[in-house]
Amino acid sequence: MKVLDCYVFRDEPRGFVYGQLMDFCCLIATTMLLVVRDPHVDPGDSIKSQLDLLSSFLLGSSREKEWPGTVLYADEATVYRYSSGEGLQERLKQQGASLFSWIHPAAPEDPCFLRRNGDVLLVTISHEHEAYMLLPEGEVQIVRRGFPELASILQKEG
């Protein structure tokens, strides 16, 4: 079993570095999650438009109380699951300029990426401006070699 170390972001991934993050996540992960909270309120045209732009990658959605980084006690949210196949990263780069721009009411929240076995790669808690990655040493080397600007803002925790 691979040891996954936690890496936090020293700065919010923005612009080119955000693009590198999306490229890396789509390279490693097979699934991306996005969350729309408050099922009793219309999410608005902006969120609907964002979801429509990703619809060709949609695997499904479900009502959940929990997803990576978040547990709801009083309500549920809709968690959308997307295939992180070819082309998703370009859509994500077009739709957002930074990792924490994925926030209600402008967009769905909390982009998270999962590996084929279900292990978490990236956790985002958009409204708290928090995010971290869980990486084995081999993936850390991929980031350092192929995505140096992204590597420059990652800091191993602990």
N, CA, C and O of each residue as an XYZ file, in Angstrom:
632
protein
N       0.833     -1.190      0.000
C       0.000      0.000      0.000
C       0.875      1.251      0.000
O       1.836      1.351      0.763
N       0.528      2.203     -0.868
C       1.290      3.441     -0.976
C       0.956      4.373      0.178
O      -0.197      4.477      0.596
N       1.970      5.043      0.680
C       1.778      6.058      1.709
C       1.419      7.359      1.010
O       2.135      7.810      0.115
N       0.307      7.960      1.420
C      -0.121      9.232      0.854
C       0.198     10.339      1.849
O      -0.292     10.340      2.978
N       1.033     11.287      1.410
C       1.351     12.435      2.245
C       0.431     13.594      1.891
O       0.009     13.740      0.743
N       0.129     14.409      2.883
C      -0.747     15.563      2.689
C       0.088     16.772      2.273
O       1.084     17.107      2.914
N      -0.336     17.415      1.192
C       0.303     18.633      0.703
C      -0.736     19.737      0.665
O      -1.808     19.571      0.084
N      -0.417     20.868      1.288
C      -1.297     22.028      1.284
C      -0.745     23.057      0.296
O       0.413     22.987     -0.114
N      -1.592     24.003     -0.072
C      -1.198     25.058     -0.995
C      -0.758     26.281     -0.214
O      -1.501     26.783      0.629
N       0.458     26.768     -0.491
C       0.940     28.008      0.148
C       0.170     29.212     -0.363
O      -0.049     30.179      0.366
N      -0.236     29.144     -1.620
C      -1.037     30.194     -2.262
C      -2.157     29.522     -3.033
O      -2.051     28.356     -3.412
N      -3.224     30.260     -3.261
C      -4.312     29.715     -4.064
C      -3.834     29.490     -5.493
O      -3.246     30.390     -6.092
N      -4.074     28.307     -6.048
C      -3.744     28.082     -7.458
C      -4.605     28.993     -8.345
O      -5.832     28.892     -8.350
N      -3.946     29.877     -9.088
C      -4.624     30.828     -9.973
C      -3.970     30.793    -11.346
O      -2.802     30.429    -11.486
N      -4.737     31.175    -12.349
C      -4.206     31.337    -13.694
C      -3.480     30.094    -14.191
O      -4.040     28.998    -14.197
N      -2.232     30.271    -14.607
C      -1.436     29.192    -15.174
C      -1.268     28.043    -14.189
O      -1.324     26.878    -14.584
N      -1.063     28.354    -12.920
C      -0.867     27.304    -11.900
C      -2.169     26.530    -11.696
O      -2.139     25.313    -11.513
N      -3.300     27.215    -11.724
C      -4.596     26.537    -11.661
C      -4.724     25.580    -12.847
O      -5.197     24.454    -12.693
N      -4.307     26.025    -14.014
C      -4.325     25.167    -15.196
C      -3.461     23.933    -15.016
O      -3.858     22.831    -15.394
N      -2.276     24.114    -14.437
C      -1.416     22.961    -14.171
C      -2.080     22.001    -13.183
O      -1.990     20.784    -13.343
N      -2.740     22.543    -12.171
C      -3.428     21.698    -11.197
C      -4.516     20.870    -11.883
O      -4.638     19.672    -11.628
N      -5.304     21.503    -12.750
C      -6.358     20.772    -13.454
C      -5.753     19.710    -14.383
O      -6.266     18.593    -14.464
N      -4.666     20.056    -15.081
C      -3.997     19.081    -15.956
C      -3.500     17.885    -15.150
O      -3.711     16.738    -15.545
N      -2.846     18.147    -14.027
C      -2.312     17.068    -13.202
C      -3.437     16.194    -12.658
O      -3.368     14.968    -12.737
N      -4.470     16.822    -12.108
C      -5.577     16.051    -11.530
C      -6.258     15.185    -12.583
O      -6.596     14.032    -12.311
N      -6.463     15.721    -13.774
C      -7.113     14.935    -14.829
C      -6.189     13.838    -15.362
O      -6.668     12.840    -15.901
N      -4.898     14.007    -15.223
C      -3.938     12.975    -15.606
C      -3.990     11.789    -14.640
O      -3.935     10.635    -15.066
N      -4.096     12.075    -13.343
C      -4.009     11.051    -12.300
C      -5.375     10.473    -11.917
O      -5.510      9.263    -11.737
N      -6.371     11.324    -11.794
C      -7.681     10.909    -11.288
C      -8.573     10.364    -12.391
O      -8.357     10.631    -13.573
N      -9.575      9.597    -11.990
C     -10.580      9.115    -12.937
C     -11.937      9.789    -12.732
O     -12.794      9.754    -13.615
N     -12.127     10.403    -11.557
C     -13.419     11.008    -11.223
C     -13.208     12.366    -10.570
O     -12.294     12.551     -9.767
N     -14.080     13.319    -10.932
C     -14.102     14.617    -10.282
C     -15.490     14.807     -9.670
O     -16.496     14.390    -10.245
N     -15.531     15.434     -8.510
C     -16.793     15.758     -7.846
C     -16.997     17.266     -7.818
O     -16.040     18.024     -7.659
N     -18.233     17.695     -7.972
C     -18.648     19.076     -7.731
C     -19.930     19.017     -6.912
O     -20.700     18.064     -7.029
N     -20.160     20.025     -6.089
C     -21.276     20.010     -5.147
C     -22.161     21.234     -5.340
O     -21.673     22.351     -5.510
N     -23.478     21.004     -5.310
C     -24.456     22.088     -5.288
C     -25.254     21.928     -4.005
O     -25.958     20.937     -3.806
N     -25.129     22.926     -3.141
C     -25.817     22.867     -1.841
C     -27.221     23.430     -1.928
O     -27.634     23.965     -2.957
N     -27.938     23.301     -0.843
C     -29.288     23.824     -0.637
C     -30.257     23.383     -1.723
O     -30.523     24.115     -2.676
N     -30.776     22.182     -1.563
C     -31.680     21.624     -2.573
C     -33.030     22.325     -2.652
O     -33.796     22.081     -3.584
N     -33.332     23.186     -1.697
C     -34.640     23.828     -1.642
C     -34.669     25.157     -2.389
O     -35.711     25.807     -2.469
N     -33.526     25.558     -2.934
C     -33.419     26.835     -3.630
C     -32.903     26.573     -5.045
O     -32.003     25.758     -5.248
N     -33.480     27.267     -6.010
C     -32.986     27.167     -7.386
C     -31.520     27.596     -7.391
O     -31.199     28.671     -6.884
N     -30.611     26.770     -7.960
C     -29.194     27.112     -7.902
C     -28.820     28.348     -8.713
O     -27.737     28.900     -8.518
N     -29.672     28.786     -9.600
C     -29.407     29.985    -10.382
C     -28.815     29.659    -11.748
O     -28.296     28.568    -11.983
N     -28.910     30.637    -12.634
C     -28.484     30.441    -14.017
C     -26.989     30.181    -14.146
O     -26.575     29.391    -14.994
N     -26.176     30.826    -13.324
C     -24.728     30.649    -13.423
C     -24.324     29.204    -13.138
O     -23.551     28.609    -13.888
N     -24.852     28.646    -12.052
C     -24.529     27.255    -11.709
C     -25.098     26.299    -12.751
O     -24.425     25.350    -13.152
N     -26.331     26.539    -13.192
C     -26.927     25.682    -14.219
C     -26.080     25.701    -15.488
O     -25.866     24.665    -16.117
N     -25.606     26.875    -15.856
C     -24.769     27.002    -17.053
C     -23.459     26.231    -16.899
O     -23.016     25.555    -17.827
N     -22.847     26.338    -15.726
C     -21.593     25.618    -15.462
C     -21.821     24.110    -15.540
O     -21.022     23.392    -16.140
N     -22.901     23.631    -14.939
C     -23.220     22.204    -14.978
C     -23.477     21.738    -16.412
O     -23.055     20.650    -16.803
N     -24.175     22.571    -17.194
C     -24.443     22.230    -18.594
C     -23.155     22.076    -19.388
O     -23.045     21.177    -20.222
N     -22.176     22.948    -19.138
C     -20.910     22.880    -19.871
C     -20.123     21.606    -19.563
O     -19.282     21.187    -20.358
N     -20.392     21.000    -18.424
C     -19.695     19.770    -18.034
C     -20.530     18.511    -18.291
O     -20.081     17.403    -17.996
N     -21.730     18.672    -18.832
C     -22.674     17.556    -18.925
C     -22.149     16.370    -19.736
O     -22.544     15.237    -19.463
N     -21.284     16.585    -20.710
C     -20.776     15.460    -21.508
C     -19.847     14.547    -20.702
O     -19.544     13.435    -21.133
N     -19.395     15.017    -19.533
C     -18.516     14.228    -18.671
C     -19.259     13.617    -17.479
O     -18.671     12.877    -16.690
N     -20.558     13.932    -17.352
C     -21.339     13.529    -16.178
C     -21.513     12.015    -16.097
O     -21.949     11.370    -17.051
N     -21.162     11.467    -14.937
C     -21.373     10.047    -14.657
C     -22.662      9.839    -13.875
O     -23.304      8.796    -13.988
N     -23.039     10.844    -13.075
C     -24.251     10.742    -12.269
C     -24.226     11.735    -11.130
O     -23.246     12.455    -10.938
N     -25.304     11.769    -10.380
C     -25.388     12.657     -9.215
C     -26.201     11.958     -8.143
O     -26.980     11.047     -8.425
N     -26.005     12.400     -6.904
C     -26.744     11.816     -5.787
C     -26.828     12.825     -4.652
O     -26.020     13.750     -4.558
N     -27.816     12.629     -3.797
C     -27.973     13.464     -2.609
C     -27.056     12.890     -1.539
O     -27.115     11.697     -1.242
N     -26.220     13.725     -0.967
C     -25.218     13.266      0.002
C     -25.158     14.212      1.196
O     -25.472     15.398      1.092
N     -24.751     13.659      2.320
C     -24.459     14.452      3.515
C     -22.954     14.630      3.691
O     -22.503     15.395      4.544
N     -22.177     13.907      2.867
C     -20.728     13.892      3.078
C     -20.005     13.709      1.745
O     -20.455     12.957      0.881
N     -18.887     14.402      1.593
C     -17.967     14.243      0.474
C     -16.593     14.644      0.989
O     -16.508     15.189      2.090
N     -15.520     14.403      0.256
C     -14.183     14.679      0.806
C     -14.053     16.106      1.329
O     -14.260     17.077      0.601
N     -13.708     16.205      2.601
C     -13.493     17.496      3.242
C     -14.699     18.089      3.931
O     -14.570     19.089      4.638
N     -15.884     17.494      3.743
C     -17.106     18.104      4.273
C     -18.067     17.053      4.796
O     -18.245     15.998      4.187
N     -18.689     17.356      5.939
C     -19.792     16.572      6.483
C     -20.893     17.562      6.853
O     -20.658     18.505      7.608
N     -22.098     17.343      6.318
C     -23.249     18.174      6.663
C     -24.050     17.466      7.748
O     -24.249     16.253      7.688
N     -24.497     18.206      8.714
C     -25.262     17.612      9.792
C     -26.757     17.853      9.639
O     -27.558     17.015     10.052
N     -27.147     18.982      9.054
C     -28.553     19.348      9.030
C     -29.231     19.151      7.681
O     -30.460     19.152      7.620
N     -28.486     18.984      6.610
C     -29.096     18.938      5.288
C     -28.302     18.020      4.375
O     -27.384     17.323      4.807
N     -28.673     18.037      3.115
C     -27.960     17.286      2.093
C     -27.625     18.232      0.948
O     -28.177     19.327      0.848
N     -26.720     17.798      0.093
C     -26.366     18.538     -1.110
C     -26.361     17.554     -2.274
O     -26.363     16.340     -2.073
N     -26.355     18.083     -3.480
C     -26.242     17.231     -4.656
C     -24.778     17.159     -5.051
O     -24.142     18.179     -5.319
N     -24.251     15.941     -5.085
C     -22.872     15.707     -5.484
C     -22.891     15.161     -6.908
O     -23.476     14.112     -7.179
N     -22.243     15.888     -7.807
C     -22.144     15.485     -9.206
C     -20.808     14.783     -9.403
O     -19.778     15.239     -8.907
N     -20.833     13.660    -10.138
C     -19.627     12.889    -10.433
C     -19.352     12.965    -11.929
O     -20.229     12.717    -12.756
N     -18.101     13.317    -12.254
C     -17.700     13.480    -13.643
C     -16.516     12.584    -13.962
O     -15.671     12.319    -13.107
N     -16.467     12.123    -15.202
C     -15.303     11.401    -15.688
C     -14.209     12.414    -15.971
O     -14.432     13.389    -16.689
N     -13.039     12.190    -15.417
C     -11.961     13.154    -15.662
C     -11.158     12.738    -16.897
O      -9.932     12.844    -16.927
N     -11.880     12.264    -17.908
C     -11.265     11.871    -19.167
C     -10.801     13.064    -19.985
O     -10.902     14.217    -19.566
N     -10.299     12.749    -21.149
C      -9.734     13.738    -22.062
C     -10.694     14.902    -22.285
O     -11.858     14.696    -22.628
N     -10.213     16.100    -22.094
C     -10.994     17.296    -22.362
C     -11.589     17.966    -21.138
O     -11.908     19.154    -21.186
N     -11.747     17.240    -20.045
C     -12.343     17.854    -18.856
C     -11.480     19.013    -18.359
O     -12.004     20.069    -18.005
N     -10.160     18.820    -18.333
C      -9.301     19.872    -17.791
C      -9.455     21.182    -18.570
O      -9.397     22.262    -17.982
N      -9.650     21.093    -19.887
C      -9.823     22.323    -20.674
C     -11.114     23.036    -20.296
O     -11.138     24.262    -20.193
N     -12.186     22.280    -20.088
C     -13.442     22.889    -19.645
C     -13.277     23.549    -18.279
O     -13.774     24.652    -18.053
N     -12.580     22.874    -17.374
C     -12.395     23.427    -16.032
C     -11.553     24.693    -16.073
O     -11.794     25.623    -15.304
N     -10.580     24.735    -16.954
C      -9.752     25.941    -17.085
C     -10.548     27.091    -17.688
O     -10.328     28.251    -17.338
N     -11.471     26.778    -18.593
C     -12.315     27.813    -19.187
C     -13.315     28.366    -18.181
O     -13.653     29.549    -18.217
N     -13.783     27.512    -17.290
C     -14.854     27.892    -16.379
C     -14.372     28.597    -15.123
O     -15.157     29.292    -14.478
N     -13.123     28.442    -14.762
C     -12.633     29.072    -13.541
C     -11.216     29.570    -13.719
O     -10.429     28.994    -14.469
N     -10.901     30.646    -13.022
C      -9.549     31.203    -13.100
C      -8.715     30.822    -11.892
O      -7.507     31.055    -11.855
N      -9.378     30.228    -10.896
C      -8.663     29.843     -9.682
C      -9.437     28.729     -8.974
O     -10.619     28.511     -9.236
N      -8.758     28.044     -8.089
C      -9.369     26.912     -7.403
C     -10.551     27.342     -6.528
O     -11.558     26.637     -6.459
N     -10.433     28.481     -5.868
C     -11.499     28.898     -4.962
C     -12.571     29.733     -5.650
O     -13.459     30.265     -4.984
N     -12.502     29.857     -6.991
C     -13.576     30.527     -7.719
C     -14.789     29.604     -7.870
O     -15.861     30.035     -8.297
N     -14.604     28.327     -7.513
C     -15.712     27.371     -7.538
C     -16.504     27.537     -6.242
O     -16.327     26.779     -5.288
N     -17.390     28.552     -6.227
C     -18.141     28.846     -5.010
C     -19.516     29.418     -5.367
O     -19.662     30.203     -6.305
N     -20.514     28.999     -4.590
C     -21.885     29.472     -4.744
C     -21.922     30.977     -4.497
O     -21.227     31.429     -3.587
N     -22.669     31.776     -5.225
C     -23.668     31.428     -6.224
C     -23.148     31.417     -7.668
O     -23.924     31.168     -8.591
N     -21.864     31.678     -7.881
C     -21.340     31.747     -9.248
C     -21.102     30.380     -9.868
O     -21.147     30.235    -11.090
N     -20.848     29.370     -9.033
C     -20.463     28.058     -9.567
C     -20.772     26.963     -8.552
O     -20.993     27.245     -7.374
N     -20.785     25.706     -9.014
C     -20.808     24.604     -8.058
C     -19.558     24.689     -7.188
O     -18.609     25.393     -7.532
N     -19.554     23.977     -6.067
C     -18.450     24.115     -5.112
C     -17.633     22.838     -4.972
O     -17.989     21.767     -5.465
N     -16.518     23.014     -4.273
C     -15.692     21.925     -3.752
C     -15.195     20.915     -4.790
O     -15.429     19.717     -4.632
N     -14.515     21.371     -5.850
C     -13.980     20.381     -6.788
C     -13.024     19.425     -6.079
O     -12.052     19.845     -5.451
N     -13.316     18.149     -6.192
C     -12.478     17.100     -5.620
C     -12.187     16.077     -6.707
O     -13.020     15.829     -7.578
N     -11.018     15.496     -6.650
C     -10.634     14.469     -7.615
C     -10.323     13.172     -6.875
O      -9.704     13.174     -5.811
N     -10.767     12.069     -7.467
C     -10.574     10.744     -6.884
C      -9.849      9.840     -7.876
O     -10.066      9.909     -9.086
N      -8.985      8.993     -7.328
C      -8.299      7.993     -8.150
C      -9.254      6.841     -8.468
O     -10.344      6.739     -7.904
N      -8.819      5.985     -9.379
C      -9.625      4.826     -9.805
C     -10.086      3.987     -8.611
O     -11.213      3.492     -8.609
N      -9.225      3.821     -7.592
C      -9.571      2.999     -6.428
C     -10.407      3.754     -5.389
O     -10.735      3.199     -4.340
N     -10.754      5.014     -5.673
C     -11.571      5.811     -4.766
C     -10.775      6.688     -3.815
O     -11.350      7.535     -3.133
N      -9.449      6.498     -3.758
C      -8.623      7.353     -2.898
C      -8.677      8.800     -3.387
O      -8.758      9.067     -4.586
N      -8.630      9.710     -2.443
C      -8.686     11.136     -2.741
C      -7.348     11.625     -3.278
O      -6.288     11.261     -2.768
N      -7.413     12.456     -4.314
C      -6.238     13.142     -4.851
C      -6.259     14.605     -4.405
O      -5.289     15.097     -3.829
N      -7.373     15.299     -4.677
C      -7.518     16.717     -4.325
C      -8.808     16.912     -3.558
O      -9.865     16.435     -3.970
N      -8.717     17.618     -2.437
C      -9.882     18.022     -1.652
C      -9.934     19.542     -1.663
O      -8.924     20.207     -1.431
N     -11.119     20.089     -1.934
C     -11.314     21.538     -1.897
C     -12.516     21.843     -1.019
O     -13.564     21.209     -1.145
N     -12.360     22.810     -0.135
C     -13.459     23.324      0.677
C     -13.541     24.807      0.305
O     -12.986     25.670      0.985
N     -14.246     25.072     -0.787
C     -14.207     26.378     -1.451
C     -14.524     27.547     -0.535
O     -13.777     28.525     -0.494
N     -15.627     27.455      0.201
C     -16.059     28.604      1.007
C     -15.100     28.903      2.162
O     -15.138     29.996      2.726
N     -14.253     27.957      2.514
C     -13.245     28.198      3.558
C     -11.866     28.494      2.973
O     -10.902     28.689      3.712
N     -11.779     28.527      1.651
C     -10.505     28.758      0.953
C      -9.429     27.787      1.435
O      -8.290     28.168      1.702
N      -9.829     26.527      1.534
C      -8.905     25.463      1.938
C      -8.882     24.382      0.872
O      -9.899     24.074      0.251
N      -7.704     23.816      0.675
C      -7.552     22.697     -0.251
C      -6.264     21.972      0.084
O      -5.320     22.557      0.616
N      -6.242     20.683     -0.240
C      -5.021     19.913     -0.052
C      -5.032     18.725     -1.003
O      -6.070     18.327     -1.531
N      -3.843     18.177     -1.201
C      -3.681     17.010     -2.053
C      -3.075     15.879     -1.233
O      -2.258     16.120     -0.344
N      -3.471     14.651     -1.529
C      -2.892     13.465     -0.902
C      -2.099     12.745     -1.982
O      -2.669     12.221     -2.939
N      -0.776     12.722     -1.822
C       0.115     12.257     -2.891
C       1.127     11.232     -2.389
O       1.735     11.426     -1.336
N       1.312     10.135     -3.138
C       2.448      9.261     -2.854
C       3.701      9.883     -3.478
O       3.596     10.783     -4.311
N       4.860      9.416     -3.088
C       6.119      9.997     -3.567
C       6.213      9.999     -5.091
O       6.712     10.964     -5.670
N       5.751      8.952     -5.746
C       5.823      8.894     -7.206
C       5.071     10.029     -7.876
O       5.542     10.582     -8.870
N       3.904     10.386     -7.346
C       3.129     11.495     -7.915
C       3.756     12.838     -7.574
O       3.650     13.783     -8.356
N       4.403     12.935     -6.427
C       5.133     14.158     -6.084
C       6.218     14.402     -7.134
O       6.437     15.539     -7.554
N       6.888     13.342     -7.553
C       7.939     13.470     -8.577
C       7.338     13.893     -9.919
O       7.948     14.680    -10.643
N       6.158     13.384    -10.259
C       5.487     13.806    -11.492
C       5.184     15.297    -11.442
O       5.394     16.007    -12.426
N       4.691     15.774    -10.303
C       4.395     17.206    -10.154
C       5.684     18.015    -10.300
O       5.710     19.007    -11.028
N       6.733     17.609     -9.630
C       7.993     18.367     -9.680
C       8.566     18.445    -11.093
O       9.054     19.494    -11.514
N       8.503     17.327    -11.824
C       9.084     17.297    -13.175
C       8.187     17.938    -14.225
O       8.665     18.675    -15.087
N       6.887     17.658    -14.156
C       5.991     18.091    -15.219
C       5.197     19.353    -14.952
O       4.679     19.974    -15.880
N       5.099     19.736    -13.683
C       4.257     20.871    -13.301
C       4.992     21.718    -12.261
O       4.517     21.859    -11.134
N       6.141     22.280    -12.627
C       7.001     22.937    -11.626
C       6.376     24.140    -10.930
O       6.656     24.384     -9.757
N       5.548     24.885    -11.623
C       4.920     26.043    -10.974
C       3.931     25.579     -9.908
O       3.820     26.188     -8.844
N       3.212     24.492    -10.204
C       2.322     23.904     -9.197
C       3.145     23.388     -8.023
O       2.794     23.627     -6.868
N       4.225     22.688     -8.306
C       5.089     22.167     -7.234
C       5.584     23.283     -6.319
O       5.741     23.081     -5.115
N       5.828     24.458     -6.892
C       6.385     25.562     -6.102
C       5.424     26.088     -5.046
O       5.862     26.760     -4.112
N       4.121     25.804     -5.164
C       3.185     26.291     -4.144
C       2.669     25.184     -3.241
O       1.842     25.432     -2.365
N       3.157     23.949     -3.450
C       2.760     22.837     -2.582
C       3.736     22.700     -1.425
O       4.949     22.810     -1.602
N       3.204     22.465     -0.267
C       4.017     22.295      0.931
C       3.547     21.053      1.680
O       2.371     20.915      2.016
N       4.492     20.155      1.931
C       4.166     18.941      2.670
C       3.790     19.318      4.107
O       4.494     20.081      4.768
N       2.681     18.773      4.568
C       2.236     19.071      5.921
C       2.754     18.014      6.870
O       2.782     16.827      6.544
N       3.166     18.455      8.049
C       3.581     17.521      9.081
C       5.017     17.266      9.163
O       5.459     16.488     10.009
